[in-house]
Amino acid sequence: MPRRATAQDVADLAGVSRSTVSLVLNGRADGNISATKQLQVIEAARQLSYRPNAVALSLRSQRSWAIGALTWRGASGFPESMLHASWHTAKAAGYLLMIMDTNGDRKHEGLAVSSLLDRQVDAVVVVAPDLVEYRPPEALAQTPTLLINCLDPDRTVVSIAPDELGASASAAQILIDLGHSRIGLLADDAATVQTEQRIEGAQAAAVAAGIPPLEIMVAGHELAAAYALTQERLAGPRPLTGLICTHERLAVGALLAATRQGLDIPGDLSIVSLEDGEHLASELVPAVATVRRPDQPMAEQGIALLIKQLISGGRPEPQQLTFVCPVDLRASVGPVPTDHFRR
């Protein structure tokens, strides 16, 4: 059985004294230890999986060493990747992440917030399954609060969100650069903030390139609806040569519809997905190109920012931080068909 890490191990790895580790992990570093060294100690503790006694820490520091997390189920389920990354990052810094399901309504949210405040959590993070506008409850006004995958329209707290406008513009640009001008967009729900931004970004790329506006088709989250809409659109005159899907399930339906009609991917139709959270797009044949949501880095850096705030004792300036969505080019995209202009 491996030896459990000690505070001296943490000090050696961080390049600080044993007393510095004690001050940081006992919550007495403010005013004594620089924020940089505090973060070095926290990172060393994470790498070594060092766990100080939580009860003793709470008594000495007057902190609960707990962060509350409010979340709810979206159309694709709970935001597991973001919650998992949040939990690990909090745990590495010696914090317990207490996850509460708000059921997506204010009544349950109020009960969840009351439960967290009764347990004297040091901070609260809100993790949304889909990009939404979110106003923190008034009850959290005095509690350090962070939003992940949410946008506070009043800008009262720090919000972290993916660049959905840039993501969809990148997806469209992939197709435009390959010569495509008849491009469609299969949307899961046109009424949401997330899909609105994705449509806006893709259309802006089309306008900038001087090609016709994208054809928008709303399929919801149903694979069957995506299949039917794609099959109908490909069967008519002047079929699409490029397709952007706002969810990987829609990409599955589109690919099945195209192959059912005997079309080649990407020879006749190129497909790009704006999500692959369920790892469906990457497992298809051919694998579908994806502009990925940066769920893990958003959560990791968000929680790290929140903990840094707790260490410093200050309240950061409310702001919205945007994360770039990385592109994974795969075999589902290719040049516009050579007979494109004759069809």
BAPATOR-218918 format. One line per 8 residues: for each residue z, x, y negated of N, C-alpha, C, O. Coordinates in steps of 0.001 Angstrom, whole numbers, plus 500000, padded with zeros to 6 digits. Example, Ala and Ser with C-alpha at 12.3 -4.5 7.8 and 13.67 -1.06 7.14 Angstrom:
507800 513190 505690 507800 512300 504500 507800 513200 503300 508465 514236 503319 | 507080 512850 502250 507140 513670 501060 507870 512900 499970 508039 513409 498862
This chain:
500000 500852 501189 500000 500000 500000 500000 500890 498758 500864 501759 498642 | 499051 500702 497814 498968 501579 496643 500207 501454 495766 500835 500400 495675 | 500538 502590 495114 501698 502603 494236 501451 501760 492997 500372 501822 492408 | 502431 500981 492602 502313 500142 491410 502368 501016 490161 503208 501909 490060 | 501474 500758 489215 501409 501555 487993 502694 501406 487184 503317 500344 487164 | 503072 502489 486523 504263 502496 485680 503860 502598 484215 502699 502846 483890 | 504836 502402 483343 504587 502530 481906 504164 503958 481566 503374 504161 480644 | 504680 504953 482298 504282 506335 482046 502816 506551 482410 502118 507307 481734
502341 505896 483471 500917 505967 483835 500054 505431 482703 499023 506012 482365 | 500483 504323 482124 499750 503724 481002 499728 504689 479822 498693 504871 479182 | 500885 505312 479534 500968 506258 478421 500031 507444 478637 499352 507880 477707 | 499995 507965 479868 499136 509108 480163 497663 508760 479988 496897 509544 479427 | 497268 507588 480465 495866 507185 480353 495476 506908 478905 494362 507233 478494 | 496375 506314 478132 496077 505978 476736 496231 507168 475806 495788 507129 474658 | 496871 508248 476313 497066 509422 475474 498135 509222 474415 498036 509765 473314 | 499157 508441 474746 500243 508163 473812 501571 508445 474510 501602 508801 475688
502652 508283 473777 503980 508506 474357 504446 507275 475120 503924 506174 474942 | 505441 507489 475974 506032 506379 476734 506674 505369 475791 506640 504166 476053 | 507261 505851 474694 507887 504942 473732 506855 504072 473023 507126 502921 472683 | 505650 504645 472800 504580 503846 472185 504182 502694 473095 503996 501567 472636 | 504051 502983 474396 503732 501925 475356 504810 500849 475324 504502 499658 475349 | 506063 501262 475268 507162 500306 475247 507100 499421 474015 507280 498207 474105 | 506840 500038 472847 506768 499259 471610 505628 498244 471665 505801 497092 471269 | 504456 498673 472158 503294 497786 472199 503512 496636 473174 503301 495474 472827
503932 496959 474390 504042 495929 475413 505305 495079 475272 505437 494042 475921 | 506233 495525 474417 507410 494713 474143 507278 493919 472853 508216 493252 472417 | 506077 494004 472242 505828 493196 471053 506494 493710 469798 506727 492936 468869 | 506815 495022 469739 507501 495580 468589 506680 496681 467917 507225 497567 467258 | 505357 496608 468095 504515 497676 467562 504100 497454 466115 503785 498414 465412 | 504094 496203 465656 503623 495900 464308 504428 496682 463269 505657 496616 463234 | 503706 497425 462422 504361 498228 461403 504759 499606 461895 505124 500472 461099 | 504691 499812 463199 505070 501105 463775 503901 501841 464418 503799 503066 464343
503027 501072 465048 501896 501651 465779 500605 501073 465211 500520 499872 464955 | 499599 501928 465013 498326 501440 464479 497670 500466 465441 497898 500520 466650 | 496849 499570 464893 496150 498580 465720 495257 499263 466740 495098 498770 467857 | 494665 500409 466358 493783 501129 467285 494553 501615 468504 494100 501451 469637 | 495728 502219 468267 496524 502710 469397 497063 501557 470237 497192 501677 471455 | 497377 500438 469580 497836 499275 470340 496756 498805 471312 497047 498481 472464 | 495514 498769 470845 494420 498339 471706 494170 499356 472823 493794 498977 473932 | 494378 500656 472532 494232 501683 473568 495260 501468 474687 494952 501613 475870
496474 501122 474288 497521 500875 475279 497184 499641 476111 497337 499644 477333 | 496724 498587 475439 496374 497351 476149 495241 497601 477134 495267 497090 478254 | 494236 498392 476719 493102 498684 477592 493545 499531 478784 493092 499316 479908 | 494434 500497 478533 494942 501321 479635 495731 500473 480620 495623 500656 481833 | 496524 499545 480096 497290 498645 480968 496354 497788 481805 496632 497499 482969 | 495233 497381 481197 494258 496569 481932 493635 497371 483061 493524 496885 484186 | 493226 498606 482760 492575 499427 483771 493503 499718 484954 493057 499810 486098 | 494788 499861 484663 495748 500194 485716 496406 498969 486344 497236 499081 487246
496008 497779 485835 496621 496532 486318 498142 496577 486174 498883 496092 487030 | 498589 497179 485054 500030 497289 484808 500574 495959 484323 499997 495341 483429 | 501661 495520 484896 502285 494246 484545 503750 494456 484202 504565 494657 485103 | 504111 494415 482902 505526 494451 482565 506190 493136 482948 505511 492136 483176 | 507503 493138 483017 508240 491923 483366 508065 490886 482270 508494 491097 481135 | 507425 489746 482611 507083 488737 481595 508321 488101 480977 508351 487858 479770 | 509328 487832 481772 510530 487194 481236 511228 488121 480240 511630 487692 479158 | 511368 489389 480613 511998 490352 479717 511209 490504 478425 511786 490591 477341
509889 490536 478548 509046 490641 477357 509275 489470 476415 509414 489665 475207 | 509315 488266 476949 509485 487074 476124 510815 487110 475386 510886 486752 474210 | 511868 487540 476071 513191 487589 475449 513237 488625 474330 513839 488382 473283 | 512607 489774 474544 512659 490835 473548 511744 490580 472365 512095 490894 471228 | 510571 490011 472621 509565 489873 471564 509555 488520 470888 508882 488351 469872 | 510273 487561 471415 510248 486194 470897 508848 485590 470977 508484 484722 470184 | 508094 486055 471922 506778 485468 472206 506811 484860 473595 507646 485215 474427 | 505879 483931 473834 505774 483364 475182 504834 484174 476056 504853 484038 477279
504002 485025 475438 502970 485782 476136 502068 484845 476957 501653 485146 478076 | 501792 483695 476333 500905 482706 476957 499903 482217 475914 500243 482022 474747 | 498675 482025 476354 497609 481471 475514 497148 480168 476161 496853 480136 477356 | 497087 479120 475391 496596 477846 475904 495088 477757 475784 494515 478215 474795 | 494443 477174 476776 492988 477008 476754 492655 475530 476932 493046 474915 477924 | 491939 474971 475978 491476 473592 476064 490018 473602 476499 489203 474322 475922 | 489688 472818 477498 488310 472749 477975 488057 471386 478577 488971 470569 478686 | 486819 471137 478968 486464 469856 479569 485178 470020 480375 484476 471025 480260
484892 469025 481181 483702 469055 482027 482478 468628 481228 482502 467604 480546 | 481405 469419 481313 480144 469058 480687 479172 468526 481717 479560 468244 482851 | 477922 468386 481339 476914 467857 482256 476747 468747 483477 476388 468265 484551 | 477004 470045 483324 476865 470979 484447 478214 471414 485000 478300 472397 485737 | 479274 470680 484644 480595 471023 485149 481415 471785 484121 481073 471808 482939 | 482496 472409 484572 483346 473188 483686 482697 474532 483370 481908 475040 484166 | 483022 475112 482214 482454 476427 481844 483144 477551 482610 483897 478336 482034 | 482879 477619 483906 483618 478521 484787 483497 479990 484384 484483 480726 484407
482294 480412 484016 482100 481819 483677 482947 482209 482471 483589 483259 482480 | 482955 481375 481438 483727 481681 480235 485227 481614 480509 485987 482447 480015 | 485656 480622 481299 487082 480509 481631 487541 481694 482474 488629 482233 482269 | 486703 482089 483418 487049 483219 484285 487188 484496 483465 488145 485250 483641 | 486224 484739 482560 486282 485940 481720 487475 485882 480770 488105 486906 480506 | 487789 484701 480257 488940 484539 479361 490233 484849 480100 491107 485539 479577 | 490347 484333 481319 491560 484531 482112 491776 486008 482418 492890 486517 482292 | 490713 486692 482818 490837 488101 483172 491192 488950 481949 492014 489861 482043
490570 488652 480801 490844 489430 479602 492275 489220 479125 492949 490168 478720 | 492735 487970 479176 494115 487671 478788 495098 488340 479744 496094 488925 479319 | 494809 488247 481023 495685 488840 482036 495802 490340 481858 496883 490909 482011 | 494685 490984 481533 494691 492432 481358 495590 492859 480205 496119 493970 480207 | 495764 491982 479221 496611 492293 478070 498036 491788 478245 498843 491852 477318 | 498344 491283 479447 499690 490827 479726 499964 489387 479357 501120 488970 479293 | 498899 488612 479111 499057 487206 478725 498699 486279 479889 497824 486579 480701 | 499393 485161 479942 499060 484091 480871 498139 483112 480156 498436 482683 479041
497027 482756 480787 496121 481758 480220 496398 480421 480893 496207 480273 482100 | 496849 479451 480108 497180 478126 480623 496030 477176 480305 495846 476796 479149 | 495253 476787 481318 494043 476000 481118 494355 474512 481239 494943 474069 482226 | 493956 473745 480222 494192 472304 480177 492860 471568 480061 492042 471899 479203 | 492639 470585 480907 491439 469747 480870 491683 468582 479917 492563 467755 480155 | 490903 468518 478837 491074 467445 477851 490286 466188 478215 490400 465166 477539 | 489492 466260 479274 488673 465135 479708 487621 464741 478665 487005 463680 478764 | 487426 465596 477677 486402 465327 476671 486729 464224 475692 485823 463708 475036
488008 463835 475563 488345 462798 474575 489619 463192 473836 490419 463988 474328 | 489791 462620 472644 490881 463008 471763 492254 462632 472303 493227 463343 472054 | 492349 461527 473040 493644 461122 473581 494172 462176 474554 495307 462637 474433 | 493335 462546 475517 493746 463569 476478 493944 464918 475779 494826 465696 476142 | 493114 465175 474781 493255 466424 474043 494621 466485 473351 495287 467519 473371 | 495031 465364 472738 496329 465328 472064 497471 465599 473018 498410 466320 472681 | 497397 465022 474212 498435 465255 475213 498445 466716 475658 499506 467312 475846 | 497250 467281 475823 497150 468682 476246 497711 469611 475174 498440 470552 475486
497375 469351 473917 497874 470183 472823 499395 470101 472745 500068 471117 472572 | 499936 468888 472873 501396 468716 472836 502069 469503 473962 503107 470132 473753 | 501477 469464 475145 502043 470194 476281 502055 471699 476022 503025 472387 476338 | 500966 472198 475443 500882 473636 475168 501877 474042 474082 502539 475073 474202 | 501984 473244 473035 502916 473579 471957 504359 473474 472424 505207 474254 471990 | 504651 472511 473310 505995 472403 473877 506368 473674 474637 507536 474056 474695 | 505357 474322 475220 505599 475557 475978 505501 476789 475078 505543 477926 475548 | 505369 476533 473761 505392 477596 472752 504356 478686 473015 504666 479874 472940
503122 478275 473323 502060 479257 473505 501862 480032 472205 502083 479506 471114 | 501446 481281 472339 501245 482124 471166 499942 481803 470440 499815 482077 469247 | 498979 481228 471143 497675 480928 470553 496963 479908 471433 497388 479628 472554 | 495875 479362 470907 495066 478400 471651 493597 478779 471507 493131 479110 470417 | 492877 478725 472627 491434 478939 472624 490768 477673 473153 491233 477083 474129 | 489696 477262 472520 488925 476100 472956 487624 476614 473556 486862 477315 472890 | 487369 476263 474820 486177 476739 475533 485323 475532 475904 485696 474758 476786 | 484192 475365 475243 483328 474209 475470 482262 474520 476523 481743 475636 476551
481928 473567 477381 480899 473805 478400 479499 473890 477811 478641 474592 478346 | 479262 473177 476707 477977 473199 476004 478264 473392 474525 479318 472984 474037 | 477338 474008 473815 477532 474246 472389 477705 472925 471657 476846 472047 471729 | 478832 472790 470948 479135 471560 470218 479766 471902 468881 480220 473025 468660 | 479788 470917 467994 480614 471005 466800 482011 470521 467177 482153 469520 467880 | 483031 471221 466716 484397 470905 467134 485356 471169 465983 485392 472271 465437 | 486127 470158 465619 487166 470307 464603 488515 470421 465303 488920 469491 466001 | 489221 471539 465133 490524 471697 465790 491494 470611 465344 491477 470227 464175
492340 470103 466241 493339 469096 465879 494300 469632 464812 494591 470827 464773 | 494784 468742 463956 495721 469146 462907 496979 469785 463484 497600 470631 462841 | 497354 469380 464698 498566 469922 465318 498479 471428 465532 499505 472084 465715 | 497259 471992 465513 497082 473429 465736 496981 474216 464432 496668 475406 464448 | 497242 473561 463314 497058 474201 462009 497878 475476 461857 497448 476406 461175 | 499065 475533 462486 499934 476698 462362 499863 477611 463581 500628 478569 463686 | 498959 477322 464491 498821 478121 465716 497505 478890 465686 496458 478283 465458 | 497521 480206 465908 496259 480954 465960 495299 480299 466953 495636 480106 468121
494107 479962 466477 493153 479203 467292 491780 479854 467230 491337 480307 466173 | 491118 479894 468370 489770 480463 468472 488871 479480 469205 489297 478850 470174 | 487636 479345 468751 486657 478474 469406 485604 479331 470093 485032 480232 469479 | 485348 479051 471367 484292 479736 472111 483256 478706 472534 483587 477705 473168 | 481998 478959 472178 480891 478034 472430 481065 476754 471625 480594 475689 472023 | 481739 476866 470499 481945 475740 469578 481638 476211 468160 481736 477399 467853 | 481269 475271 467309 481060 475550 465894 481959 474629 465083 481836 473407 465168 | 482861 475205 464300 483724 474411 463435 482959 474106 462154 482730 475012 461353
482552 472841 461934 481753 472527 460745 482501 472788 459442 481879 472996 458400 | 483833 472778 459496 484636 473027 458293 485008 474493 458126 485578 474880 457106 | 484686 475311 459127 484953 476754 459094 486418 477057 458774 486714 477845 457875 | 487312 476437 459502 488744 476671 459303 489294 477728 460250 490377 478263 460013 | 488564 478037 461320 489000 479034 462294 487806 479907 462680 486687 479682 462219 | 488054 480898 463523 486971 481747 464023 486240 481022 465156 486863 480556 466109 | 484922 480933 465042 484083 480320 466068 483167 481384 466657 482636 482228 465935 | 482986 481338 467969 482069 482256 468654 481047 481420 469411 481416 480533 470181
479776 481694 469200 478732 480874 469813 477497 481720 470114 477279 482751 469478 | 476695 481288 471079 475429 481987 471344 474395 481635 470272 474458 480568 469663 | 473468 482524 470057 472385 482280 469104 471310 481437 469794 470306 481960 470276 | 471540 480132 469829 470603 479246 470522 469260 479175 469800 468218 479042 470442 | 469276 479263 468476 468018 479272 467730 467191 480495 468115 465994 480391 468381 | 467839 481645 468139 467138 482871 468502 466710 482892 469955 465657 483434 470293 | 467542 482292 470830 467222 482272 472260 465939 481498 472525 465052 481970 473236 | 465851 480308 471948 464658 479495 472194 463434 480078 471499 462317 479966 472004
463644 480700 470343 462525 481365 469676 462009 482516 470545 460802 482739 470630 | 462929 483250 471192 462522 484335 472084 461731 483802 473276 460735 484396 473690 | 462193 482662 473828 461486 482065 474965 460065 481685 474577 459114 481945 475313 | 459938 481059 473400 458605 480672 472941 457744 481908 472675 456550 481917 472976 | 458353 482940 472114 457591 484139 471756 457073 484853 472990 455995 485447 472958 | 457833 484800 474081 457360 485393 475338 456008 484792 475710 455072 485510 476061 | 455922 483468 475630 454682 482768 475997 453588 482994 474961 452425 483197 475308 | 453970 482958 473687 452982 483150 472612 452339 484529 472715 451127 484673 472555
453163 485541 472984 452636 486911 473081 451670 487072 474251 450841 487982 474255 | 451778 486185 475247 450876 486233 476395 449637 485348 476199 448840 485163 477119 | 449495 484807 474985 448294 484049 474645 448413 482550 474786 447431 481844 474557 | 449574 482030 475155 449737 480586 475359 449837 479853 474018 450502 480310 473088 | 449164 478715 473945 449258 477872 472747 449556 476418 473103 449978 475646 472241 | 449340 476034 474372 449723 474689 474822 451042 474827 475590 451069 475058 476799 | 452113 474678 474846 453442 474925 475400 454283 473653 475311 454286 472967 474288 | 454986 473353 476380 455891 472215 476388 457337 472682 476485 457615 473826 476845
458248 471776 476156 459670 472072 476269 460356 470917 476982 460394 469798 476471 | 460894 471190 478159 461649 470198 478924 463105 470283 478494 463765 471298 478716 | 463608 469209 477874 464963 469212 477336 465887 468366 478184 465484 467340 478733 | 467160 468815 478286 468109 468034 479068 468685 466873 478270 468877 465793 478829 | 468968 467057 476981 469498 465974 476159 469212 466300 474705 469869 467156 474113 | 468228 465617 474128 467774 465948 472780 468803 465621 471713 468648 466057 470573 | 469857 464862 472041 470828 464415 471042 471975 465398 470835 472795 465190 469941 | 472058 466462 471632 473174 467394 471510 472855 468514 470520 471690 468827 470273
473912 469114 469954 473741 470232 469031 473001 471372 469717 472117 471993 469128 | 473367 471641 470961 472764 472737 471708 471259 472546 471858 470485 473461 471577 | 470844 471362 472300 469411 471122 472503 468673 471036 471178 467531 471485 471077 | 469310 470463 470157 468686 470404 468834 468346 471803 468341 467263 472038 467806 | 469284 472733 468527 469031 474100 468075 467939 474761 468912 467122 475522 468394 | 467935 474463 470207 466913 475060 471064 465521 474561 470703 464567 475338 470691 | 465400 473292 470414 464099 472737 469994 463689 473337 468659 462538 473731 468468 | 464652 473403 467731 464354 473930 466394 463879 475379 466461 462911 475746 465796
464547 476194 467253 464169 477601 467343 462796 477796 467947 462015 478616 467464 | 462489 477047 469006 461180 477166 469655 460062 476672 468739 458998 477286 468657 | 460313 475563 468054 459298 475040 467138 459054 475998 465979 457921 476144 465520 | 460119 476653 465501 459955 477610 464403 459070 478776 464836 458265 479276 464050 | 459224 479207 466091 458380 480292 466595 456920 479853 466679 456014 480635 466390 | 456695 478599 467074 455322 478080 467157 454684 478009 465773 453525 478383 465594 | 455451 477528 464797 454936 477446 463428 454589 478838 462911 453524 479046 462329 | 455497 479790 463129 455263 481151 462651 454025 481773 463288 453352 482597 462669
453725 481378 464528 452569 481929 465237 451285 481170 464928 450196 481603 465306 | 451410 480050 464250 450225 479266 463904 449625 478496 465061 448428 478210 465059 | 450445 478152 466059 449952 477356 467189 450470 475933 467049 451368 475694 466242 | 449935 474977 467808 450407 473594 467715 451890 473481 468059 452413 474302 468812 | 452574 472470 467513 453988 472268 467846 454163 472072 469350 453272 471569 470035 | 455322 472478 469844 455610 472293 471263 455734 470810 471600 456232 470019 470799 | 455274 470443 472797 455446 469071 473274 456841 468940 473878 457182 469664 474813 | 457650 468018 473346 459029 467854 473797 459100 466728 474826 458634 465618 474570
459680 467015 475980 459863 466024 477038 461341 466022 477438 461876 467055 477840 | 461997 464869 477330 463424 464772 477622 463615 464305 479061 463195 463210 479433 | 464256 465154 479863 464420 464859 481291 465872 464667 481694 466154 464358 482852 | 466819 464846 480738 468218 464806 481131 468525 465992 482035 467869 467030 481947 | 469521 465840 482906 469867 466926 483821 469305 466689 485222 469646 467406 486163 | 468446 465684 485356 467956 465310 486680 466735 466125 487082 465731 466150 486370 | 466831 466776 488205 465706 467537 488737 464504 466629 488963 463368 467020 488698 | 464754 465415 489454 463665 464474 489750 462915 464090 488486 461692 463950 488507
463638 463920 487385 462984 463558 486126 462120 464708 485625 461017 464487 485126 | 462616 465929 485757 461829 467091 485359 460569 467201 486215 459490 467522 485716 | 460720 466935 487485 459580 466957 488414 458525 465939 487989 457340 466262 487905 | 458961 464709 487721 458023 463635 487385 457313 463908 486061 456098 463733 485958 | 458065 464335 485051 457468 464588 483744 456475 465738 483803 455403 465672 483201 | 456831 466784 484523 455926 467931 484639 454667 467556 485415 453560 467931 485029 | 454839 466819 486502 453693 466413 487306 452728 465558 486489 451512 465739 486557 | 453280 464632 485722 452444 463759 484885 451686 464554 483835 450499 464322 483603
452384 465499 483198 451749 466253 482112 450699 467223 482640 449701 467466 481962 | 450895 467782 483824 449939 468733 484371 448710 468047 484962 447659 468667 485123 | 448855 466749 485285 447749 466027 485907 446709 465561 484898 445572 465282 485277 | 447074 465470 483625 446164 464951 482610 445226 465998 482059 445229 467147 482500 | 444411 465589 481079 443501 466540 480440 444290 467546 479594 445390 467252 479126 | 443714 468728 479409 444337 469790 478621 445798 469994 479031 446704 469828 478214 | 446021 470348 480283 447397 470535 480744 448079 471707 480042 447425 472610 479520 | 449394 471668 480045 450173 472762 479479 449939 474038 480282 449697 473995 481488
450017 475168 479592 449943 476452 480295 451270 477190 480234 451478 478166 480955 | 452169 476725 479374 453483 477346 479255 454549 476269 479142 454317 475221 478539 | 455713 476523 479716 456778 475525 479713 458131 476216 479536 458454 477175 480237 | 458907 475708 478586 460273 476170 478359 461214 475084 478859 461047 473913 478518 | 462194 475457 479659 463161 474499 480195 464545 474833 479644 464960 475991 479682 | 465260 473835 479134 466568 474114 478546 467665 474265 479590 468791 474626 479248 | 467363 473997 480847 468344 474162 481919 467609 474591 483178 466456 474214 483387 | 468280 475388 484026 467597 475898 485220 467227 474804 486206 466266 474963 486959
467965 473691 486224 467597 472595 487125 466247 472003 486723 465455 471594 487573 | 466001 471967 485426 464710 471477 484957 463603 472443 485363 462489 472026 485680 | 463920 473744 485352 462930 474731 485783 462599 474562 487260 461452 474738 487670 | 463616 474219 488062 463368 473968 489487 462412 472798 489655 461444 472883 490411 | 462687 471689 488939 461824 470514 489032 460411 470804 488581 459450 470343 489197 | 460278 471570 487502 458948 471902 486985 458172 472767 487966 456985 472537 488196 | 458830 473749 488539 458159 474633 489485 457707 473866 490730 456610 474091 491240 | 458553 472965 491210 458186 472162 492379 456989 471269 492076 456100 471112 492912
456966 470684 490879 455851 469806 490495 454547 470590 490425 453507 470123 490889 | 454610 471777 489846 453399 472585 489710 452859 473013 491074 451659 472911 491329 | 453736 473487 491938 453277 473937 493255 452801 472760 494107 451911 472921 494942 | 453388 471580 493899 452939 470393 494643 451496 470056 494292 450762 469527 495127 | 451087 470356 493076 449710 470108 492651 448792 471288 492969 447628 471305 492572 | 449321 472258 493679 448495 473390 494063 448299 474421 492977 447410 475267 493074 | 449123 474362 491940 449000 475318 490839 449784 476580 491144 450769 476570 491881 | 449320 477652 490559 449974 478941 490762 450924 479236 489605 450608 478977 488444
452108 479789 489945 453059 480248 488939 453083 481775 489027 453499 482303 490059 | 452661 482503 488004 452331 482045 486657 450835 481939 486366 450445 481796 485207 | 449991 482006 487399 448550 482002 487162 448061 480805 486373 447205 480940 485499 | 448611 479609 486684 448218 478395 485972 449279 477898 484996 448950 477260 483997 | 450541 478185 485277 451631 477716 484425 452729 478772 484387 453211 479211 485431 | 453118 479174 483192 454233 480098 483000 455480 479301 482631 455409 478360 481841 | 456621 479679 483203 457869 478943 482997 458967 479896 482541 459125 480990 483083 | 459733 479456 481519 460899 480199 481031 462074 479229 480981 461931 478099 480515
463240 479672 481464 464452 478849 481417 465417 479409 480372 465520 480622 480196 | 466124 478507 479682 467111 478931 478691 468516 479001 479267 469476 479221 478528 | 468649 478819 480558 469945 478972 481221 469722 479390 482667 468671 479137 483257 | 470735 480033 483214 470760 480326 484648 472202 480442 485114 472543 481301 485927 | 473047 479555 484579 474460 479590 484903 474751 479325 486364 475755 479799 486894 | 473882 478572 487021 474072 478276 488444 473275 479230 489329 473244 479076 490550 | 472628 480220 488702 471829 481235 489415 470736 480587 490265 470437 481034 491373 | 470159 479536 489723 469038 478891 490405 467713 479536 490000 466864 479814 490846
467548 479769 488704 466276 480297 488211 465946 481645 488849 464798 481902 489213 | 466952 482496 488981 466712 483831 489525 466456 483820 491022 465963 484804 491574 | 466788 482707 491691 466611 482631 493149 465324 481915 493552 464975 481888 494732 | 464617 481336 492583 463370 480654 492907 462291 481666 493277 462430 482864 493035 | 461206 481154 493873 460061 481991 494200 458828 481376 493562 458387 480309 493990 | 458253 482028 492536 458738 483276 491946 459990 483060 491103 460260 481945 490656 | 460750 484129 490888 461957 484049 490064 461568 483706 488626 460609 484253 488082 | 462328 482795 488023 461979 482292 486693 462571 483178 485594 463750 483530 485633
461740 483530 484625 462200 484292 483458 463265 483486 482724 463167 482263 482617 | 464274 484177 482224 465419 483501 481617 465828 484186 480321 465813 485412 480213 | 466195 483363 479337 466898 483854 478158 468344 483424 478360 468686 482255 478179 | 469192 484381 478738 470535 484054 479226 471535 483801 478106 471496 484439 477054 | 472435 482847 478363 473580 482654 477479 474586 483786 477747 474862 484107 478903 | 475129 484387 476689 476074 485509 476875 477500 485011 477098 478414 485390 476365 | 477689 484158 478115 478990 483514 478322 480122 484521 478527 481168 484418 477886 | 479916 485487 479411 480995 486432 479716 481370 487293 478513 482552 487363 478176
480413 487954 477849 480815 488765 476686 481413 487947 475553 482304 488425 474851 | 480934 486708 475362 481539 485859 474327 483013 485636 474607 483853 485779 473719 | 483322 485284 475848 484711 485003 476211 485557 486265 476151 486658 486246 475600 | 485057 487361 476710 485825 488606 476728 486141 489088 475316 487288 489414 475008 | 485125 489133 474466 485351 489637 473119 486128 488643 472272 486874 489032 471374 | 485951 487352 472563 486712 486334 471840 488199 486450 472113 489009 486450 471186 | 488559 486550 473391 489974 486677 473749 490541 487998 473227 491678 488037 472757 | 489764 489073 473304 490210 490368 472765 490469 490262 471269 491438 490830 470766
489613 489540 470555 489797 489333 469117 491059 488532 468845 491805 488832 467913 | 491294 487515 469657 492482 486688 469491 493749 487511 469733 494720 487386 468987 | 493743 488344 470760 494905 489172 471064 495124 490207 469961 496263 490500 469600 | 494041 490757 469430 494166 491693 468315 494833 491005 467133 495650 491605 466434 | 494480 489739 466914 495092 488961 465840 496593 488789 466094 497401 488902 465171 | 496959 488515 467347 498366 488342 467678 499136 489645 467489 500290 489638 467060 | 498487 490765 467813 499128 492066 467647 499371 492378 466173 500447 492838 465791 | 498349 492119 465351 498448 492448 463927 499349 491487 463172 499915 491831 462134
499476 490260 463710 500309 489273 463042 499623 488578 461887 500211 487703 461252 | 498381 488957 461605 497664 488323 460494 496783 487182 460974 496667 486932 462174 | 496174 486504 460040 495240 485426 460348 493858 485852 459861 493660 486030 458659 | 492903 486018 460771 491577 486489 460361 490863 485462 459489 491136 484263 459556 | 489961 485954 458688 489158 485072 457841 488304 484180 458721 487601 484673 459603 | 488354 482846 458490 487510 481953 459302 486041 482364 459205 485528 482596 458110 | 485383 482450 460326 483988 482863 460351 483336 482393 461637 484018 482022 462593 | 482016 482411 461652 481266 482076 462855 480558 483335 463338 479724 483898 462629
480895 483771 464547 480289 484959 465143 479233 484517 466148 479496 483677 467008 | 478050 485082 466034 476931 484680 466881 476534 485819 467814 476389 486966 467392 | 476363 485481 469085 475992 486468 470104 474517 486315 470473 474032 485206 470697 | 473821 487435 470531 472412 487445 470936 472295 487097 472417 473125 487516 473225 | 471271 486336 472770 471027 485943 474159 470010 486901 474781 468867 486950 474326 | 470392 487660 475802 469478 488640 476404 468361 487987 477208 468527 486896 477754 | 467221 488672 477272 466043 488171 477976 465914 488863 479327 466009 490087 479422 | 465695 488060 480379 465397 488590 481713 463972 488170 482064 463732 487039 482485
463039 489090 481886 461640 488789 482218 461461 488862 483730 461834 489847 484367 | 460884 487802 484292 460670 487773 485741 459237 487335 486032 458402 487262 485130 | 458969 487048 487293 457590 486845 487751 456993 485498 487364 455830 485242 487678 | 457743 484631 486696 457225 483290 486396 456395 483238 485122 455901 482170 484761 | 456228 484354 484434 455428 484349 483203 454263 485325 483342 454394 486407 483914 | 453125 484907 482800 451928 485736 482839 450982 485319 481736 451279 484386 480990 | 449840 485996 481615 448864 485685 480568 448340 484263 480698 448371 483672 481777 | 447862 483724 479589 447264 482396 479601 446083 482392 480571 445347 483377 480624
445875 481320 481339 444753 481279 482289 443421 481557 481603 443212 481163 480456 | 442532 482229 482298 441245 482591 481698 440401 481384 481353 439567 481458 480451 | 440598 480246 482063 439815 479046 481761 440556 478128 480803 440214 476952 480682 | 441572 478653 480118 442411 477852 479224 441592 477105 478172 441839 475928 477909 | 440623 477788 477576 439901 477199 476460 438797 476256 476924 438184 475576 476101 | 438526 476202 478263 437506 475283 478761 438125 473978 479263 437416 473002 479506 | 439451 473968 479416 440093 472784 480004 440507 471808 478915 441064 470751 479213
